[in-house]
Amino acid sequence: MDDLQTHRITKPVVIGHSLGGTPAIDLATQHAELLGGVVAINGLPIYPTNENMPPDQRAARATWWKSVALPDQFVAFVRAYILPSLVTAPADVTAIADASRGTNPVTAAQRFFEDSTIDLRPVLKNANVPLLEIGPYDRSLDERLTL
């Protein structure tokens, strides 16, 4: 927040995508008075599928994610776990997973850890700024997850 004041940035609109959306929402819950608004694209107050999971179970899953911090493990993890729930064309999974090789796996694992252990739902009332959540909806994903 010091950077906003140092650079005389007044009431910015913060935009975060995916793993960046949750910290954008978190920023609004903690420093709403400094922001003009937040746009979260695919970033939610709680990681998808964690909404009914107890905090200790979320922490255990998050700790496991941090173990996938080697490049080859990270790509395998993205290919097997993350992408199938986000990409509808199976042929695209390989191409996207291969593109993720440039990602720093330690940083990504830390973000997955932080994103999967936080639950901002109780403090959303503190986000007294316009907050736009943009998320795609794919009914076939719901059907695949409930089979």
TORROLO-541800 format. One record per atom (N, C-alpha, C, O): residue number from 1; residue in one letter; chain; atom name; x, y, z. Coordinates in Angstrom, 3 decimals. Layout:
N
  resi  resn  chain  name        xx        yy        zz
   NUM     a      A    CA         X         Y         Z
...
//
This chain:
147
  resi  resn  chain  name        xx        yy        zz
     1     m      A     N     0.811    -1.172     0.000
     1     m      A    CA     0.000     0.000     0.000
     1     m      A     C     0.875     1.263     0.000
     1     m      A     O     0.448     2.322    -0.460
     2     d      A     N     2.075     1.139     0.510
     2     d      A    CA     2.990     2.274     0.487
     2     d      A     C     3.267     2.729    -0.942
     2     d      A     O     3.432     3.923    -1.193
     3     d      A     N     3.319     1.768    -1.890
     3     d      A    CA     3.586     2.133    -3.283
     3     d      A     C     2.510     3.060    -3.838
     3     d      A     O     2.812     3.966    -4.616
     4     l      A     N     1.267     2.842    -3.447
     4     l      A    CA     0.192     3.713    -3.925
     4     l      A     C     0.434     5.147    -3.469
     4     l      A     O     0.272     6.097    -4.234
     5     q      A     N     0.821     5.276    -2.221
     5     q      A    CA     1.046     6.611    -1.692
     5     q      A     C     2.343     7.208    -2.246
     5     q      A     O     2.372     8.390    -2.589
     6     t      A     N     3.409     6.417    -2.339
     6     t      A    CA     4.688     6.895    -2.863
     6     t      A     C     4.537     7.416    -4.289
     6     t      A     O     5.097     8.456    -4.638
     7     h      A     N     3.785     6.697    -5.102
     7     h      A    CA     3.621     7.067    -6.511
     7     h      A     C     2.370     7.923    -6.750
     7     h      A     O     2.001     8.209    -7.889
     8     r      A     N     1.738     8.318    -5.660
     8     r      A    CA     0.542     9.161    -5.714
     8     r      A     C    -0.545     8.569    -6.619
     8     r      A     O    -1.155     9.264    -7.432
     9     i      A     N    -0.761     7.283    -6.452
     9     i      A    CA    -1.816     6.596    -7.200
     9     i      A     C    -3.080     6.665    -6.343
     9     i      A     O    -3.118     6.168    -5.217
    10     t      A     N    -4.095     7.285    -6.896
    10     t      A    CA    -5.324     7.504    -6.148
    10     t      A     C    -6.428     6.585    -6.641
    10     t      A     O    -6.791     6.599    -7.817
    11     k      A     N    -6.941     5.806    -5.746
    11     k      A    CA    -8.101     4.947    -5.988
    11     k      A     C    -7.994     4.109    -7.274
    11     k      A     O    -8.862     4.212    -8.141
    12     p      A     N    -6.957     3.294    -7.411
    12     p      A    CA    -6.854     2.456    -8.617
    12     p      A     C    -7.900     1.353    -8.609
    12     p      A     O    -8.410     0.956    -7.561
    13     v      A     N    -8.199     0.877    -9.785
    13     v      A    CA    -9.006    -0.337    -9.922
    13     v      A     C    -8.006    -1.472   -10.095
    13     v      A     O    -7.213    -1.478   -11.037
    14     v      A     N    -8.050    -2.423    -9.184
    14     v      A    CA    -7.122    -3.549    -9.199
    14     v      A     C    -7.778    -4.693    -9.961
    14     v      A     O    -8.926    -5.055    -9.702
    15     i      A     N    -7.030    -5.254   -10.904
    15     i      A    CA    -7.532    -6.363   -11.719
    15     i      A     C    -6.642    -7.574   -11.468
    15     i      A     O    -5.420    -7.496   -11.601
    16     g      A     N    -7.257    -8.685   -11.108
    16     g      A    CA    -6.505    -9.921   -10.896
    16     g      A     C    -7.158   -11.063   -11.648
    16     g      A     O    -8.383   -11.187   -11.669
    17     h      A     N    -6.333   -11.898   -12.266
    17     h      A    CA    -6.841   -13.044   -13.016
    17     h      A     C    -6.419   -14.343   -12.338
    17     h      A     O    -5.263   -14.493   -11.944
    18     s      A     N    -7.342   -15.268   -12.204
    18     s      A    CA    -7.093   -16.600   -11.663
    18     s      A     C    -6.464   -16.491   -10.278
    18     s      A     O    -7.082   -15.948    -9.362
    19     l      A     N    -5.247   -16.998   -10.112
    19     l      A    CA    -4.610   -16.935    -8.799
    19     l      A     C    -4.338   -15.496    -8.359
    19     l      A     O    -4.051   -15.262    -7.185
    20     g      A     N    -4.421   -14.537    -9.267
    20     g      A    CA    -4.282   -13.129    -8.908
    20     g      A     C    -5.609   -12.487    -8.517
    20     g      A     O    -5.625   -11.400    -7.940
    21     g      A     N    -6.706   -13.143    -8.823
    21     g      A    CA    -8.019   -12.596    -8.476
    21     g      A     C    -8.292   -12.630    -6.991
    21     g      A     O    -8.860   -11.688    -6.437
    22     t      A     N    -7.893   -13.702    -6.344
    22     t      A    CA    -8.125   -13.824    -4.907
    22     t      A     C    -7.354   -12.763    -4.123
    22     t      A     O    -7.941   -12.131    -3.244
    23     p      A     N    -6.053   -12.534    -4.403
    23     p      A    CA    -5.371   -11.451    -3.690
    23     p      A     C    -5.986   -10.078    -3.975
    23     p      A     O    -5.954    -9.198    -3.114
    24     a      A     N    -6.539    -9.888    -5.163
    24     a      A    CA    -7.203    -8.614    -5.464
    24     a      A     C    -8.414    -8.427    -4.556
    24     a      A     O    -8.636    -7.339    -4.025
    25     i      A     N    -9.194    -9.490    -4.380
    25     i      A    CA   -10.339    -9.434    -3.474
    25     i      A     C    -9.862    -9.213    -2.039
    25     i      A     O   -10.442    -8.417    -1.300
    26     d      A     N    -8.805    -9.919    -1.654
    26     d      A    CA    -8.246    -9.775    -0.312
    26     d      A     C    -7.805    -8.333    -0.060
    26     d      A     O    -8.025    -7.790     1.022
    27     l      A     N    -7.188    -7.727    -1.055
    27     l      A    CA    -6.759    -6.330    -0.938
    27     l      A     C    -7.966    -5.429    -0.655
    27     l      A     O    -7.883    -4.513     0.163
    28     a      A     N    -9.071    -5.689    -1.324
    28     a      A    CA   -10.280    -4.893    -1.108
    28     a      A     C   -10.841    -5.099     0.295
    28     a      A     O   -11.408    -4.169     0.869
    29     t      A     N   -10.697    -6.290     0.855
    29     t      A    CA   -11.226    -6.518     2.209
    29     t      A     C   -10.363    -5.845     3.265
    29     t      A     O   -10.843    -5.546     4.359
    30     q      A     N    -9.090    -5.601     2.949
    30     q      A    CA    -8.178    -5.016     3.928
    30     q      A     C    -7.939    -3.517     3.733
    30     q      A     O    -7.671    -2.803     4.699
    31     h      A     N    -8.033    -3.037     2.488
    31     h      A    CA    -7.686    -1.640     2.192
    31     h      A     C    -8.680    -1.003     1.231
    31     h      A     O    -8.277    -0.318     0.290
    32     a      A     N    -9.953    -1.215     1.451
    32     a      A    CA   -10.975    -0.689     0.551
    32     a      A     C   -10.871     0.824     0.384
    32     a      A     O   -11.159     1.358    -0.687
    33     e      A     N   -10.463     1.503     1.436
    33     e      A    CA   -10.413     2.970     1.384
    33     e      A     C    -9.392     3.496     0.374
    33     e      A     O    -9.460     4.655    -0.034
    34     l      A     N    -8.445     2.641    -0.029
    34     l      A    CA    -7.408     3.074    -0.972
    34     l      A     C    -7.724     2.713    -2.420
    34     l      A     O    -7.009     3.124    -3.334
    35     l      A     N    -8.803     1.939    -2.632
    35     l      A    CA    -9.094     1.412    -3.965
    35     l      A     C   -10.334     2.044    -4.565
    35     l      A     O   -11.246     2.473    -3.859
    36     g      A     N   -10.341     2.089    -5.901
    36     g      A    CA   -11.528     2.516    -6.630
    36     g      A     C   -12.432     1.348    -6.958
    36     g      A     O   -13.623     1.533    -7.204
    37     g      A     N   -11.884     0.155    -6.964
    37     g      A    CA   -12.656    -1.043    -7.259
    37     g      A     C   -11.742    -2.219    -7.522
    37     g      A     O   -10.519    -2.084    -7.566
    38     v      A     N   -12.363    -3.381    -7.699
    38     v      A    CA   -11.633    -4.622    -7.969
    38     v      A     C   -12.369    -5.384    -9.060
    38     v      A     O   -13.596    -5.481    -9.053
    39     v      A     N   -11.600    -5.920    -9.996
    39     v      A    CA   -12.120    -6.855   -10.984
    39     v      A     C   -11.362    -8.161   -10.777
    39     v      A     O   -10.140    -8.208   -10.915
    40     a      A     N   -12.093    -9.211   -10.448
    40     a      A    CA   -11.487   -10.525   -10.252
    40     a      A     C   -11.995   -11.437   -11.373
    40     a      A     O   -13.192   -11.707   -11.481
    41     i      A     N   -11.072   -11.896   -12.190
    41     i      A    CA   -11.416   -12.763   -13.310
    41     i      A     C   -10.980   -14.174   -12.934
    41     i      A     O    -9.787   -14.470   -12.862
    42     n      A     N   -11.951   -15.027   -12.700
    42     n      A    CA   -11.690   -16.412   -12.276
    42     n      A     C   -10.955   -16.496   -10.936
    42     n      A     O   -10.360   -17.532   -10.637
    43     g      A     N   -10.980   -15.471   -10.149
    43     g      A    CA   -10.413   -15.502    -8.806
    43     g      A     C   -11.552   -15.345    -7.825
    43     g      A     O   -12.329   -14.396    -7.925
    44     l      A     N   -11.662   -16.247    -6.893
    44     l      A    CA   -12.821   -16.279    -6.002
    44     l      A     C   -12.408   -16.071    -4.546
    44     l      A     O   -11.227   -16.176    -4.218
    45     p      A     N   -13.363   -15.780    -3.681
    45     p      A    CA   -13.051   -15.618    -2.261
    45     p      A     C   -12.590   -16.917    -1.596
    45     p      A     O   -11.971   -16.889    -0.532
    46     i      A     N   -12.889   -18.038    -2.218
    46     i      A    CA   -12.406   -19.337    -1.741
    46     i      A     C   -12.139   -20.201    -2.968
    46     i      A     O   -12.869   -20.133    -3.957
    47     y      A     N   -11.092   -21.011    -2.895
    47     y      A    CA   -10.710   -21.833    -4.040
    47     y      A     C   -11.847   -22.791    -4.413
    47     y      A     O   -12.427   -23.429    -3.534
    48     p      A     N   -12.169   -22.899    -5.706
    48     p      A    CA   -13.243   -23.805    -6.126
    48     p      A     C   -13.013   -25.222    -5.603
    48     p      A     O   -11.884   -25.714    -5.593
    49     t      A     N   -14.048   -25.843    -5.186
    49     t      A    CA   -14.122   -27.187    -4.569
    49     t      A     C   -13.735   -27.168    -3.099
    49     t      A     O   -13.849   -28.196    -2.431
    50     n      A     N   -13.278   -26.027    -2.565
    50     n      A    CA   -12.938   -25.949    -1.142
    50     n      A     C   -14.072   -25.376    -0.295
    50     n      A     O   -13.973   -25.346     0.932
    51     e      A     N   -15.138   -24.927    -0.933
    51     e      A    CA   -16.162   -24.187    -0.209
    51     e      A     C   -16.811   -24.974     0.933
    51     e      A     O   -17.274   -24.369     1.900
    52     n      A     N   -16.855   -26.282     0.846
    52     n      A    CA   -17.444   -27.089     1.920
    52     n      A     C   -16.401   -27.904     2.678
    52     n      A     O   -16.747   -28.751     3.501
    53     m      A     N   -15.143   -27.649     2.403
    53     m      A    CA   -14.055   -28.403     3.016
    53     m      A     C   -13.607   -27.711     4.313
    53     m      A     O   -13.420   -26.495     4.322
    54     p      A     N   -13.435   -28.462     5.403
    54     p      A    CA   -12.969   -27.837     6.645
    54     p      A     C   -11.547   -27.284     6.491
    54     p      A     O   -10.770   -27.797     5.685
    55     p      A     N   -11.198   -26.235     7.262
    55     p      A    CA    -9.882   -25.599     7.128
    55     p      A     C    -8.704   -26.566     7.239
    55     p      A     O    -7.724   -26.405     6.511
    56     d      A     N    -8.763   -27.558     8.119
    56     d      A    CA    -7.631   -28.482     8.256
    56     d      A     C    -7.463   -29.342     7.012
    56     d      A     O    -6.339   -29.678     6.639
    57     q      A     N    -8.558   -29.697     6.372
    57     q      A    CA    -8.482   -30.484     5.138
    57     q      A     C    -7.942   -29.621     3.990
    57     q      A     O    -7.157   -30.094     3.169
    58     r      A     N    -8.366   -28.357     3.939
    58     r      A    CA    -7.829   -27.436     2.927
    58     r      A     C    -6.324   -27.276     3.115
    58     r      A     O    -5.573   -27.260     2.140
    59     a      A     N    -5.883   -27.157     4.370
    59     a      A    CA    -4.453   -27.000     4.660
    59     a      A     C    -3.671   -28.239     4.231
    59     a      A     O    -2.568   -28.116     3.698
    60     a      A     N    -4.223   -29.422     4.453
    60     a      A    CA    -3.542   -30.661     4.046
    60     a      A     C    -3.397   -30.719     2.534
    60     a      A     O    -2.337   -31.084     2.027
    61     r      A     N    -4.455   -30.362     1.808
    61     r      A    CA    -4.393   -30.357     0.342
    61     r      A     C    -3.371   -29.324    -0.118
    61     r      A     O    -2.588   -29.589    -1.031
    62     a      A     N    -3.374   -28.160     0.502
    62     a      A    CA    -2.455   -27.091     0.122
    62     a      A     C    -1.012   -27.492     0.361
    62     a      A     O    -0.140   -27.179    -0.449
    63     t      A     N    -0.752   -28.173     1.448
    63     t      A    CA     0.602   -28.639     1.748
    63     t      A     C     1.055   -29.632     0.692
    63     t      A     O     2.215   -29.618     0.280
    64     w      A     N     0.149   -30.491     0.253
    64     w      A    CA     0.493   -31.446    -0.808
    64     w      A     C     0.863   -30.680    -2.071
    64     w      A     O     1.827   -31.037    -2.747
    65     w      A     N     0.113   -29.635    -2.399
    65     w      A    CA     0.397   -28.863    -3.607
    65     w      A     C     1.800   -28.276    -3.567
    65     w      A     O     2.466   -28.189    -4.599
    66     k      A     N     2.254   -27.871    -2.384
    66     k      A    CA     3.600   -27.305    -2.287
    66     k      A     C     4.667   -28.355    -2.595
    66     k      A     O     5.808   -28.007    -2.901
    67     s      A     N     4.308   -29.622    -2.517
    67     s      A    CA     5.278   -30.680    -2.807
    67     s      A     C     5.511   -30.835    -4.308
    67     s      A     O     6.424   -31.552    -4.719
    68     v      A     N     4.700   -30.174    -5.126
    68     v      A    CA     4.821   -30.291    -6.572
    68     v      A     C     5.645   -29.122    -7.104
    68     v      A     O     5.237   -28.451    -8.052
    69     a      A     N     6.789   -28.883    -6.501
    69     a      A    CA     7.546   -27.675    -6.808
    69     a      A     C     8.707   -27.897    -7.774
    69     a      A     O     9.451   -26.957    -8.051
    70     l      A     N     8.880   -29.090    -8.284
    70     l      A    CA     9.903   -29.322    -9.298
    70     l      A     C     9.269   -29.144   -10.678
    70     l      A     O     8.106   -29.503   -10.864
    71     p      A     N    10.002   -28.602   -11.644
    71     p      A    CA     9.389   -28.295   -12.948
    71     p      A     C     8.618   -29.447   -13.577
    71     p      A     O     7.481   -29.252   -14.006
    72     d      A     N     9.201   -30.644   -13.645
    72     d      A    CA     8.491   -31.754   -14.281
    72     d      A     C     7.258   -32.160   -13.482
    72     d      A     O     6.219   -32.485   -14.058
    73     q      A     N     7.374   -32.141   -12.143
    73     q      A    CA     6.219   -32.463   -11.299
    73     q      A     C     5.117   -31.419   -11.493
    73     q      A     O     3.933   -31.751   -11.554
    74     f      A     N     5.526   -30.153   -11.587
    74     f      A    CA     4.550   -29.079   -11.748
    74     f      A     C     3.776   -29.253   -13.054
    74     f      A     O     2.549   -29.163   -13.064
    75     v      A     N     4.484   -29.500   -14.148
    75     v      A    CA     3.826   -29.681   -15.444
    75     v      A     C     2.888   -30.885   -15.392
    75     v      A     O     1.775   -30.826   -15.915
    76     a      A     N     3.331   -31.973   -14.767
    76     a      A    CA     2.476   -33.158   -14.643
    76     a      A     C     1.231   -32.840   -13.812
    76     a      A     O     0.131   -33.286   -14.139
    77     f      A     N     1.407   -32.078   -12.752
    77     f      A    CA     0.300   -31.675   -11.887
    77     f      A     C    -0.699   -30.809   -12.658
    77     f      A     O    -1.908   -31.030   -12.588
    78     v      A     N    -0.185   -29.830   -13.387
    78     v      A    CA    -1.048   -28.955   -14.183
    78     v      A     C    -1.807   -29.785   -15.213
    78     v      A     O    -3.006   -29.591   -15.416
    79     r      A     N    -1.104   -30.704   -15.859
    79     r      A    CA    -1.717   -31.528   -16.905
    79     r      A     C    -2.799   -32.453   -16.324
    79     r      A     O    -3.871   -32.596   -16.912
    80     a      A     N    -2.523   -33.072   -15.187
    80     a      A    CA    -3.434   -34.080   -14.645
    80     a      A     C    -4.558   -33.491   -13.791
    80     a      A     O    -5.676   -34.007   -13.796
    81     y      A     N    -4.269   -32.420   -13.064
    81     y      A    CA    -5.244   -31.962   -12.085
    81     y      A     C    -5.915   -30.637   -12.454
    81     y      A     O    -7.139   -30.523   -12.388
    82     i      A     N    -5.133   -29.654   -12.837
    82     i      A    CA    -5.675   -28.314   -13.053
    82     i      A     C    -6.396   -28.190   -14.396
    82     i      A     O    -7.568   -27.816   -14.445
    83     l      A     N    -5.696   -28.504   -15.474
    83     l      A    CA    -6.243   -28.233   -16.803
    83     l      A     C    -7.505   -29.013   -17.158
    83     l      A     O    -8.394   -28.438   -17.786
    84     p      A     N    -7.635   -30.283   -16.794
    84     p      A    CA    -8.869   -30.976   -17.189
    84     p      A     C   -10.144   -30.317   -16.655
    84     p      A     O   -11.214   -30.476   -17.241
    85     s      A     N   -10.035   -29.590   -15.561
    85     s      A    CA   -11.228   -28.915   -15.050
    85     s      A     C   -11.416   -27.529   -15.662
    85     s      A     O   -12.442   -26.888   -15.433
    86     l      A     N   -10.442   -27.063   -16.433
    86     l      A    CA   -10.523   -25.716   -17.009
    86     l      A     C   -10.635   -25.695   -18.527
    86     l      A     O   -11.101   -24.713   -19.104
    87     v      A     N   -10.214   -26.768   -19.170
    87     v      A    CA   -10.139   -26.794   -20.633
    87     v      A     C   -11.104   -27.851   -21.152
    87     v      A     O   -11.080   -28.998   -20.704
    88     t      A     N   -11.947   -27.463   -22.091
    88     t      A    CA   -12.946   -28.415   -22.584
    88     t      A     C   -12.424   -29.325   -23.687
    88     t      A     O   -12.972   -30.407   -23.895
    89     a      A     N   -11.378   -28.913   -24.398
    89     a      A    CA   -10.829   -29.742   -25.470
    89     a      A     C    -9.593   -30.484   -24.957
    89     a      A     O    -8.557   -29.860   -24.726
    90     p      A     N    -9.682   -31.802   -24.773
    90     p      A    CA    -8.547   -32.552   -24.236
    90     p      A     C    -7.246   -32.338   -25.011
    90     p      A     O    -6.166   -32.387   -24.421
    91     a      A     N    -7.331   -32.104   -26.311
    91     a      A    CA    -6.111   -31.882   -27.101
    91     a      A     C    -5.388   -30.611   -26.663
    91     a      A     O    -4.171   -30.504   -26.818
    92     d      A     N    -6.130   -29.652   -26.119
    92     d      A    CA    -5.508   -28.403   -25.679
    92     d      A     C    -4.749   -28.561   -24.362
    92     d      A     O    -3.865   -27.760   -24.059
    93     v      A     N    -5.083   -29.575   -23.587
    93     v      A    CA    -4.440   -29.774   -22.282
    93     v      A     C    -2.931   -29.916   -22.448
    93     v      A     O    -2.169   -29.284   -21.716
    94     t      A     N    -2.495   -30.724   -23.384
    94     t      A    CA    -1.056   -30.942   -23.590
    94     t      A     C    -0.358   -29.655   -24.001
    94     t      A     O     0.704   -29.327   -23.472
    95     a      A     N    -0.947   -28.927   -24.938
    95     a      A    CA    -0.319   -27.686   -25.407
    95     a      A     C    -0.198   -26.670   -24.276
    95     a      A     O     0.834   -26.015   -24.132
    96     i      A     N    -1.244   -26.542   -23.481
    96     i      A    CA    -1.212   -25.574   -22.376
    96     i      A     C    -0.248   -26.036   -21.291
    96     i      A     O     0.498   -25.227   -20.740
    97     a      A     N    -0.258   -27.324   -20.981
    97     a      A    CA     0.666   -27.849   -19.964
    97     a      A     C     2.113   -27.628   -20.394
    97     a      A     O     2.953   -27.245   -19.581
    98     d      A     N     2.404   -27.870   -21.670
    98     d      A    CA     3.766   -27.641   -22.158
    98     d      A     C     4.151   -26.166   -22.043
    98     d      A     O     5.304   -25.847   -21.755
    99     a      A     N     3.195   -25.273   -22.267
    99     a      A    CA     3.469   -23.838   -22.145
    99     a      A     C     3.740   -23.446   -20.699
    99     a      A     O     4.390   -22.432   -20.444
   100     s      A     N     3.248   -24.239   -19.752
   100     s      A    CA     3.451   -23.922   -18.336
   100     s      A     C     4.872   -24.238   -17.869
   100     s      A     O     5.226   -23.932   -16.730
   101     r      A     N     5.688   -24.844   -18.730
   101     r      A    CA     7.073   -25.148   -18.360
   101     r      A     C     7.864   -23.889   -17.998
   101     r      A     O     8.846   -23.973   -17.261
   102     g      A     N     7.456   -22.742   -18.497
   102     g      A    CA     8.158   -21.499   -18.185
   102     g      A     C     7.756   -20.908   -16.841
   102     g      A     O     8.350   -19.926   -16.396
   103     t      A     N     6.766   -21.488   -16.197
   103     t      A    CA     6.302   -20.996   -14.901
   103     t      A     C     7.284   -21.387   -13.814
   103     t      A     O     7.814   -22.498   -13.829
   104     n      A     N     7.534   -20.493   -12.876
   104     n      A    CA     8.363   -20.832   -11.728
   104     n      A     C     7.517   -21.711   -10.814
   104     n      A     O     6.578   -21.212   -10.193
   105     p      A     N     7.822   -23.011   -10.712
   105     p      A    CA     6.961   -23.919    -9.955
   105     p      A     C     6.924   -23.619    -8.462
   105     p      A     O     5.908   -23.868    -7.813
   106     v      A     N     8.006   -23.093    -7.906
   106     v      A    CA     8.011   -22.775    -6.473
   106     v      A     C     7.040   -21.630    -6.195
   106     v      A     O     6.271   -21.677    -5.235
   107     t      A     N     7.083   -20.613    -7.034
   107     t      A    CA     6.173   -19.480    -6.876
   107     t      A     C     4.733   -19.920    -7.097
   107     t      A     O     3.846   -19.549    -6.328
   108     a      A     N     4.493   -20.705    -8.141
   108     a      A    CA     3.132   -21.179    -8.423
   108     a      A     C     2.616   -22.051    -7.282
   108     a      A     O     1.462   -21.920    -6.876
   109     a      A     N     3.459   -22.935    -6.765
   109     a      A    CA     3.042   -23.795    -5.652
   109     a      A     C     2.695   -22.952    -4.425
   109     a      A     O     1.733   -23.249    -3.716
   110     q      A     N     3.471   -21.911    -4.180
   110     q      A    CA     3.180   -21.027    -3.040
   110     q      A     C     1.843   -20.324    -3.237
   110     q      A     O     1.065   -20.194    -2.292
   111     r      A     N     1.568   -19.865    -4.473
   111     r      A    CA     0.283   -19.209    -4.747
   111     r      A     C    -0.873   -20.195    -4.605
   111     r      A     O    -1.913   -19.852    -4.045
   112     f      A     N    -0.697   -21.428    -5.113
   112     f      A    CA    -1.733   -22.449    -4.933
   112     f      A     C    -1.970   -22.674    -3.445
   112     f      A     O    -3.113   -22.779    -3.001
   113     f      A     N    -0.889   -22.748    -2.681
   113     f      A    CA    -0.997   -22.958    -1.240
   113     f      A     C    -1.803   -21.829    -0.604
   113     f      A     O    -2.752   -22.076     0.141
   114     e      A     N    -1.419   -20.597    -0.900
   114     e      A    CA    -2.106   -19.453    -0.299
   114     e      A     C    -3.562   -19.385    -0.738
   114     e      A     O    -4.452   -19.129     0.072
   115     d      A     N    -3.796   -19.614    -2.016
   115     d      A    CA    -5.152   -19.525    -2.548
   115     d      A     C    -6.053   -20.608    -1.968
   115     d      A     O    -7.242   -20.374    -1.748
   116     s      A     N    -5.502   -21.780    -1.721
   116     s      A    CA    -6.341   -22.878    -1.249
   116     s      A     C    -6.526   -22.891     0.259
   116     s      A     O    -7.355   -23.648     0.764
   117     t      A     N    -5.785   -22.083     0.985
   117     t      A    CA    -5.978   -22.051     2.436
   117     t      A     C    -6.794   -20.846     2.888
   117     t      A     O    -7.261   -20.810     4.026
   118     i      A     N    -6.969   -19.864     2.016
   118     i      A    CA    -7.693   -18.659     2.412
   118     i      A     C    -9.190   -18.812     2.161
   118     i      A     O    -9.609   -19.454     1.198
   119     d      A     N    -9.971   -18.224     3.024
   119     d      A    CA   -11.419   -18.169     2.846
   119     d      A     C   -11.844   -16.737     3.162
   119     d      A     O   -11.941   -16.349     4.327
   120     l      A     N   -12.092   -15.971     2.129
   120     l      A    CA   -12.432   -14.553     2.296
   120     l      A     C   -13.925   -14.313     2.489
   120     l      A     O   -14.351   -13.175     2.690
   121     r      A     N   -14.717   -15.375     2.427
   121     r      A    CA   -16.167   -15.175     2.538
   121     r      A     C   -16.568   -14.420     3.814
   121     r      A     O   -17.422   -13.537     3.741
   122     p      A     N   -15.983   -14.733     4.979
   122     p      A    CA   -16.398   -14.014     6.188
   122     p      A     C   -16.046   -12.518     6.193
   122     p      A     O   -16.675   -11.745     6.915
   123     v      A     N   -15.054   -12.104     5.401
   123     v      A    CA   -14.629   -10.700     5.424
   123     v      A     C   -15.023    -9.925     4.166
   123     v      A     O   -14.633    -8.769     4.003
   124     l      A     N   -15.790   -10.551     3.282
   124     l      A    CA   -16.204    -9.849     2.057
   124     l      A     C   -16.956    -8.557     2.365
   124     l      A     O   -16.908    -7.609     1.581
   125     k      A     N   -17.640    -8.517     3.486
   125     k      A    CA   -18.388    -7.310     3.850
   125     k      A     C   -17.468    -6.101     4.019
   125     k      A     O   -17.929    -4.961     3.967
   126     n      A     N   -16.175    -6.342     4.220
   126     n      A    CA   -15.211    -5.252     4.365
   126     n      A     C   -14.778    -4.668     3.022
   126     n      A     O   -14.144    -3.613     2.986
   127     a      A     N   -15.103    -5.325     1.943
   127     a      A    CA   -14.707    -4.865     0.602
   127     a      A     C   -15.717    -3.817     0.133
   127     a      A     O   -16.535    -4.079    -0.748
   128     n      A     N   -15.648    -2.650     0.723
   128     n      A    CA   -16.611    -1.586     0.428
   128     n      A     C   -16.208    -0.786    -0.806
   128     n      A     O   -16.116     0.441    -0.770
   129     v      A     N   -15.973    -1.505    -1.894
   129     v      A    CA   -15.672    -0.900    -3.191
   129     v      A     C   -16.418    -1.709    -4.242
   129     v      A     O   -16.792    -2.854    -3.988
   130     p      A     N   -16.640    -1.135    -5.411
   130     p      A    CA   -17.220    -1.955    -6.477
   130     p      A     C   -16.317    -3.167    -6.741
   130     p      A     O   -15.107    -3.030    -6.922
   131     l      A     N   -16.921    -4.330    -6.760
   131     l      A    CA   -16.175    -5.567    -6.986
   131     l      A     C   -16.905    -6.352    -8.072
   131     l      A     O   -18.056    -6.756    -7.902
   132     l      A     N   -16.217    -6.557    -9.181
   132     l      A    CA   -16.790    -7.308   -10.294
   132     l      A     C   -16.084    -8.648   -10.377
   132     l      A     O   -14.862    -8.705   -10.516
   133     e      A     N   -16.845    -9.720   -10.293
   133     e      A    CA   -16.312   -11.074   -10.435
   133     e      A     C   -16.726   -11.579   -11.802
   133     e      A     O   -17.914   -11.608   -12.122
   134     i      A     N   -15.758   -11.977   -12.610
   134     i      A    CA   -16.037   -12.522   -13.936
   134     i      A     C   -15.570   -13.965   -13.948
   134     i      A     O   -14.400   -14.257   -13.700
   135     g      A     N   -16.491   -14.854   -14.236
   135     g      A    CA   -16.136   -16.268   -14.286
   135     g      A     C   -16.951   -16.976   -15.346
   135     g      A     O   -18.163   -16.780   -15.430
   136     p      A     N   -16.307   -17.791   -16.151
   136     p      A    CA   -17.055   -18.534   -17.163
   136     p      A     C   -17.866   -19.646   -16.505
   136     p      A     O   -17.530   -20.119   -15.420
   137     y      A     N   -18.908   -20.042   -17.160
   137     y      A    CA   -19.706   -21.153   -16.661
   137     y      A     C   -19.812   -22.188   -17.763
   137     y      A     O   -20.148   -21.872   -18.905
   138     d      A     N   -19.525   -23.409   -17.409
   138     d      A    CA   -19.595   -24.511   -18.360
   138     d      A     C   -20.381   -25.644   -17.700
   138     d      A     O   -19.863   -26.346   -16.832
   139     r      A     N   -21.617   -25.811   -18.112
   139     r      A    CA   -22.476   -26.828   -17.509
   139     r      A     C   -21.857   -28.226   -17.600
   139     r      A     O   -22.041   -29.037   -16.692
   140     s      A     N   -21.131   -28.517   -18.675
   140     s      A    CA   -20.551   -29.853   -18.821
   140     s      A     C   -19.515   -30.116   -17.720
   140     s      A     O   -19.314   -31.263   -17.324
   141     l      A     N   -18.860   -29.062   -17.227
   141     l      A    CA   -17.905   -29.238   -16.129
   141     l      A     C   -18.635   -29.680   -14.875
   141     l      A     O   -18.174   -30.588   -14.184
   142     d      A     N   -19.771   -29.055   -14.563
   142     d      A    CA   -20.562   -29.467   -13.420
   142     d      A     C   -20.987   -30.921   -13.556
   142     d      A     O   -20.952   -31.683   -12.590
   143     e      A     N   -21.388   -31.294   -14.760
   143     e      A    CA   -21.820   -32.676   -14.985
   143     e      A     C   -20.672   -33.651   -14.814
   143     e      A     O   -20.868   -34.742   -14.279
   144     r      A     N   -19.453   -33.274   -15.265
   144     r      A    CA   -18.294   -34.165   -15.113
   144     r      A     C   -17.889   -34.294   -13.658
   144     r      A     O   -17.464   -35.369   -13.234
   145     l      A     N   -18.011   -33.221   -12.879
   145     l      A    CA   -17.589   -33.243   -11.487
   145     l      A     C   -18.565   -34.008   -10.600
   145     l      A     O   -18.184   -34.450    -9.516
   146     t      A     N   -19.817   -34.175   -11.035
   146     t      A    CA   -20.800   -34.848   -10.198
   146     t      A     C   -20.996   -36.309   -10.576
   146     t      A     O   -21.786   -37.008    -9.941
   147     l      A     N   -20.304   -36.775   -11.581
   147     l      A    CA   -20.472   -38.181   -11.982
   147     l      A     C   -19.890   -39.123   -10.969
   147     l      A     O   -19.946   -40.339   -11.152
//
